[in-house]
Amino acid sequence: MGVAKLEVLGMEVNTGWLTRYYDDGFVDDLDEYIARLHKRYKRANTSSDSVKNADGYCVVYERAIGIFYPVHPIVLFRMKDIHICYLDAGDEVLNIQHRAHEEAHALDYMGKFSLLENALCEIVHEIPAKMWNHYFGDFDPNLPCSIKESDENRAKMGELYALHKYFLGLRKAGKLATAEPTF
């Protein structure tokens, strides 16, 4: 049985026998990376247009941040591979945000999103309203169940969870006066 280590989310997930998870880390060029994966998995079209339209090419504020690349098995009982990667934003907080976003996509694809949802629901009252509002609008502690209708909102839930853990850790270590970042 495989295990996916979602480092930024702080979770280890059993993937089952037929799923492999790869966190390929920071890459310099998303187009080159996904073209390599297209070639590795023998996907027919590796043109730049097919790369831009690939599953999981994540764009935030008109800037690509990373890739969630699921390889769907063609035959029943064939391995399913999941790859993630991300660009180095040059900023620790943005890198945490981008990595958590891609990890949440992978978790969702594995059918294990409820683990993140449950973890977020346990801490939702600790999350500063300003952080919540940045992602989802007016704060409502009952929202985690209703905002998850889109895969991008589910990925944003991963970002919010990871950032809250990061800022809370800084505060507990005495390196930050509050757990609330400036947005």
Residue pairs with C-beta under 8 A, 6 or more apart in sequence:
1 14
1 15
1 16
1 17
2 14
2 15
2 16
2 17
2 19
2 20
2 21
3 12
3 13
3 14
3 15
4 12
4 13
4 15
4 19
4 21
4 82
4 106
4 107
4 110
5 11
5 12
5 21
5 23
6 12
6 13
6 23
6 103
6 106
6 107
7 23
7 99
7 103
8 96
8 99
8 100
8 103
8 162
9 100
9 103
9 104
9 107
9 116
9 158
9 161
9 162
10 162
10 165
11 107
11 115
11 116
11 119
13 107
13 110
13 112
13 115
15 21
15 110
18 73
18 77
18 78
18 79
18 80
19 79
19 80
19 81
19 82
19 110
20 79
20 80
20 81
20 82
21 81
21 82
21 106
21 110
22 81
22 82
22 83
22 84
23 84
23 85
23 103
24 33
24 83
24 84
24 85
25 85
25 86
26 85
26 86
26 87
26 88
26 95
27 33
27 67
27 85
27 86
27 87
28 87
30 51
30 57
30 64
30 66
30 67
30 85
30 87
31 48
31 51
31 52
33 67
33 85
34 51
34 54
34 57
34 67
34 69
35 46
35 48
35 51
37 43
37 69
37 71
37 83
38 45
38 46
38 50
38 51
38 54
39 46
41 71
41 81
43 50
51 57
54 67
54 69
55 68
55 69
55 70
56 67
56 68
56 69
56 70
56 84
56 102
56 105
57 64
57 67
58 64
58 65
58 66
58 67
58 68
58 98
58 101
58 102
58 105
58 155
59 65
60 98
60 101
64 87
65 86
65 87
65 89
65 98
65 101
66 84
66 85
66 86
66 87
66 98
66 99
66 101
66 102
67 83
67 84
67 85
67 86
67 102
68 82
68 83
68 84
68 102
68 105
68 106
68 109
69 82
69 83
69 84
69 85
70 80
70 81
70 82
70 83
70 109
71 80
71 81
71 82
71 83
72 80
73 79
73 80
82 106
82 109
82 110
84 99
84 102
84 103
84 105
84 106
85 102
86 95
86 98
86 99
86 102
87 98
88 95
89 95
89 98
93 163
93 166
93 181
96 162
96 163
96 166
97 159
97 162
97 163
99 162
100 158
100 159
100 161
100 162
100 163
101 155
101 156
101 158
101 159
102 155
103 158
103 162
104 113
104 116
104 154
104 155
104 156
104 157
104 158
104 159
105 151
105 154
105 155
105 158
107 113
107 115
107 116
107 158
108 151
108 154
108 155
113 148
113 154
116 154
116 157
116 158
116 161
117 144
117 145
117 148
117 157
119 161
120 144
120 157
120 160
120 161
121 144
121 145
123 161
123 164
124 141
124 144
125 141
126 164
126 168
126 179
127 160
127 164
128 178
128 179
128 180
129 139
130 180
130 183
131 160
131 163
131 164
131 180
131 181
131 183
132 139
132 160
133 139
134 183
135 156
135 159
135 160
136 143
136 147
136 153
136 156
144 157
147 153
147 157
148 154
148 157
163 181
164 179
167 176
167 179
167 180
167 181
168 179
170 176
170 179
171 177
171 178
171 179
